[in-house]
Amino acid sequence: MIHIFTDTTASLTEDVTQQHYITVIPQVIIFGEESYMEGLEIDHETFMRRLRVSKVLPTTAAPPPKLFVDLISARAEPGDTFICIHPSAELSGSVRAALTAAAELPDVDIRVIDTRTIAGPMATLALLAAQWAEAGVDADAIVSRLQAMIPRAHIYFLVDTLEYLQKGGRIGGAAALIGSVLQIKPILELRDGIIQPLERERTQRKAQARLKELVLAAAARGPESYLSVLQAGAPDAAEALADDLGQQLGVPDVMLMELTPAIVTHAGPGVLGVGFFSAA
């Protein structure tokens, strides 16, 4: 049997993960001296309330290797394979935790995938892996297909402020924008696992319009784009963007995703982004 693991930064809903038998490992959210397993000990609404009133920005921690070890050990049968699909190692310690667990379980076939991305594209990879496993595709072929798709995954996004990315240490090449942040609205890209500046505009309206143009120029046409629109605190803008991009790219069912606390901790509220795959 092939088991598909991912973590909460995929931002998949519980209905979807249950339907496709995907195991979701929780990230850890830390407010001061208190830590919570995302999705188990703190939900999105509680997190957002605390974020608004907290005097100190929260932080995150990767799931502990022991959690992987315990879950895999409880399920492993002879001949089973575990495919663990996680965010860029530059953004999260999930890959390292999964690799540590794999080293502690040398008799279990554990494949750890650094997707070099997060959220929508990572969710797509986890969903496809689960669907391929259900269809009888073997583990080697699933891993090969995932690795072939990873270089085509892209995320373009806007943030209200770079403060969260800066304080969380996830800002990457976008650090160069800090000095002029009050005068611009940056369009950022997650490229090769690192957040990089893509373009900059003078107003939020222009930035949203340009974001759409950039996605239309880069995304594959039709369902092969695996289009996802990502948001935290911007549901109306996200829905409008999803409708517009879906029509223009020929994607009838755009994945509309609310980003989880582990991502909002670093990106901040007010995020609007698009995940997609470019043409092969």
C-alpha positions in Angstrom: 0.0 0.0 0.0 1.1 3.5 -0.7 0.5 6.1 2.0 0.6 9.8 1.1 1.7 12.3 3.8 1.8 16.0 3.7 1.5 18.8 6.3 -0.8 21.6 7.1 1.0 24.1 4.9 -0.7 22.4 2.0 -3.9 24.2 3.2 -6.0 21.2 2.2 -9.5 20.9 3.8 -10.3 18.0 6.0 -13.0 16.8 3.6 -10.4 16.5 0.8 -7.7 14.8 2.9 -10.3 12.3 4.2 -11.7 11.6 0.8 -8.2 10.8 -0.6 -6.7 9.2 2.6 -4.0 11.8 2.9 -2.3 12.1 6.3 -1.7 15.7 7.3 1.1 16.4 9.8 0.5 19.5 11.8 3.0 22.4 11.9 3.5 24.0 15.4 2.3 27.5 16.1 4.1 29.4 19.0 2.7 32.4 20.8 5.3 33.3 23.4 5.7 30.4 25.7 2.6 28.5 24.4 2.8 26.1 21.5 -0.1 24.5 19.6 -0.3 21.8 16.9 -2.0 23.5 14.0 -5.4 22.1 13.2 -5.5 20.0 16.3 -4.9 22.4 19.2 -5.6 25.7 17.4 -8.0 26.4 14.5 -7.9 29.2 12.0 -10.4 31.5 13.7 -8.7 31.2 17.1 -5.3 31.9 15.5 -6.6 35.0 13.7 -8.1 36.4 16.9 -4.9 35.9 18.8 -2.8 37.3 15.9 -4.9 40.6 15.9 -4.4 41.2 19.7 -0.9 39.7 20.3 1.8 42.1 21.2 4.4 39.7 19.9 4.3 38.1 16.5 3.9 34.3 16.6 6.5 31.9 15.3 6.3 28.4 13.9 8.2 25.2 14.3 8.4 22.1 12.1 6.6 19.0 13.2 8.9 16.8 15.4 10.4 13.7 13.8 8.9 11.6 16.5 5.4 12.5 15.1 6.4 11.0 11.8 8.0 8.0 13.4 4.9 7.3 15.5 2.4 7.7 12.6 4.4 5.7 10.2 5.2 2.9 12.7 1.5 2.5 13.5 0.6 2.0 9.9 3.5 0.3 8.2 3.0 -3.2 6.9 5.5 -5.2 4.9 5.7 -3.8 1.4 4.2 -0.4 2.2 5.6 2.8 0.9 5.2 6.3 2.5 5.5 9.3 0.2 6.0 12.5 2.3 5.3 15.6 0.3 6.4 18.8 2.1 7.2 22.5 1.5 10.6 23.9 0.5 13.3 23.2 3.0 14.1 26.9 3.0 10.6 27.7 4.3 10.0 24.8 6.7 11.7 22.1 8.6 9.2 19.4 7.6 11.5 17.9 5.0 14.3 17.6 7.6 11.9 16.1 10.2 10.7 13.5 7.7 14.3 12.6 6.6 15.2 12.2 10.3 12.2 9.9 10.8 13.2 7.9 7.7 16.7 7.4 9.1 15.1 6.1 12.3 13.0 3.6 10.4 15.5 2.0 7.9 13.3 -1.0 7.3 10.4 1.1 6.0 10.2 2.5 2.5 9.9 6.3 3.0 10.3 8.7 0.1 10.6 12.4 1.2 9.8 15.0 -1.5 10.9 18.6 -1.2 8.4 20.3 -3.4 10.3 23.6 -3.5 6.9 25.2 -3.1 4.0 25.5 -0.6 0.2 25.9 -0.3 -1.7 25.4 -3.6 1.0 23.8 -5.8 2.0 21.6 -2.9 -1.6 20.6 -2.3 -1.9 19.8 -6.0 1.1 17.5 -5.8 -0.2 15.7 -2.7 -3.7 15.3 -4.3 -2.2 13.9 -7.6 0.0 11.5 -5.7 -3.0 10.2 -3.8 -5.1 9.9 -7.0 -2.3 8.1 -8.8 -1.9 5.7 -5.8 -5.6 5.0 -5.9 -5.3 4.2 -9.6 -2.6 1.7 -9.0 0.4 3.7 -10.1 3.5 2.3 -8.3 5.6 4.4 -5.9 8.6 4.8 -8.3 6.4 6.2 -11.0 4.5 8.5 -8.6 7.8 10.0 -7.3 9.1 10.4 -10.9 5.9 12.2 -11.9 6.1 14.5 -8.9 9.8 15.4 -9.5 8.9 16.2 -13.1 6.2 18.6 -12.1 8.1 20.4 -9.3 10.2 22.7 -11.6 6.9 23.9 -13.2 5.3 25.0 -9.9 4.9 28.7 -9.3 3.4 31.1 -6.8 2.9 34.8 -7.4 1.5 36.8 -4.4 0.9 40.1 -2.7 1.3 41.0 0.9 0.0 43.9 2.9 3.3 44.4 4.6 6.8 42.7 4.4 7.0 43.0 8.2 5.9 39.4 8.8 8.2 37.9 6.2 11.1 39.9 7.5 10.7 39.1 11.1 10.0 35.4 10.3 13.2 35.1 8.3 11.4 34.0 5.1 11.9 37.1 3.0 14.7 35.8 0.8 15.7 38.1 -2.1 12.8 40.3 -1.3 14.8 41.9 1.6 16.0 44.4 -0.9 12.5 45.9 -1.0 12.4 46.8 2.8 13.8 50.3 2.4 11.1 51.3 -0.1 8.2 49.3 1.3 6.1 52.3 2.1 6.2 53.6 -1.5 5.5 50.3 -3.3 3.2 47.3 -3.5 5.6 44.4 -4.3 4.5 41.4 -6.3 6.5 38.5 -4.9 7.3 35.0 -6.3 8.2 31.8 -4.6 11.0 30.7 -6.9 13.2 27.6 -6.3 12.0 27.5 -2.8 12.9 31.1 -1.9 10.7 34.2 -1.8 11.9 36.7 -4.5 10.7 40.0 -5.7 9.0 39.8 -9.1 7.7 43.3 -9.8 6.5 46.4 -7.9 3.5 48.7 -8.4 2.5 51.9 -6.8 -1.0 50.9 -5.7 -2.8 47.8 -4.5 -5.2 48.0 -7.4 -2.4 48.1 -10.0 -0.6 45.3 -8.2 -3.6 43.0 -8.3 -4.1 43.8 -12.0 -0.5 43.1 -12.8 -0.6 39.9 -10.7 -3.4 38.7 -13.0 -1.4 39.6 -16.1 1.7 37.8 -14.9 -0.3 34.6 -14.2 -2.0 34.7 -17.5 1.3 35.0 -19.3 3.0 32.2 -17.4 0.4 29.5 -16.5 -0.5 26.6 -18.7 -3.8 26.8 -20.4 -6.7 24.6 -19.3 -6.8 22.2 -16.3 -3.1 21.4 -16.7 -2.4 24.7 -14.9 -3.8 23.2 -11.7 -4.8 26.8 -10.8 -5.2 27.8 -7.1 -6.0 31.2 -5.6 -4.6 31.7 -2.1 -5.8 34.2 0.5 -5.7 35.2 4.1 -8.1 37.9 5.0 -8.9 38.7 1.4 -11.8 36.4 0.5 -13.7 38.7 -1.9 -10.6 39.7 -3.9 -9.6 36.0 -4.1 -13.0 34.9 -5.3 -13.1 37.6 -8.0 -9.5 36.7 -9.1 -10.4 33.0 -9.2 -13.4 33.6 -11.4 -11.5 35.9 -13.8 -8.4 33.6 -14.1 -10.6 30.5 -14.4 -12.5 31.9 -17.3 -9.4 33.2 -19.1 -7.3 30.1 -18.6 -10.1 27.7 -19.3 -10.1 26.2 -15.8 -13.7 25.3 -14.7 -12.8 24.5 -11.0 -10.1 26.8 -9.6 -8.9 25.7 -6.1 -9.8 28.5 -3.8 -7.7 28.2 -0.6 -7.6 29.9 2.8 -4.0 29.8 3.9 -3.3 28.1 7.2 -1.9 29.7 10.4 1.6 28.4 9.7 1.8 30.4 6.5 -0.1 33.5 7.8 2.4 33.6 10.7 5.1 34.5 8.1 3.2 36.2 5.4 0.8 38.1 7.5 -3.0 38.8 7.0 -4.1 40.3 3.7 -2.2 37.8 1.5 -3.5 37.3 -2.0 -1.8 34.9 -4.4 -2.0 32.5 -7.2 -0.4 29.0 -7.5 -0.1 27.3 -10.8 2.0 25.1 -13.1 3.5 26.3 -16.3 3.3 24.3 -19.5 5.5 21.2 -19.7 
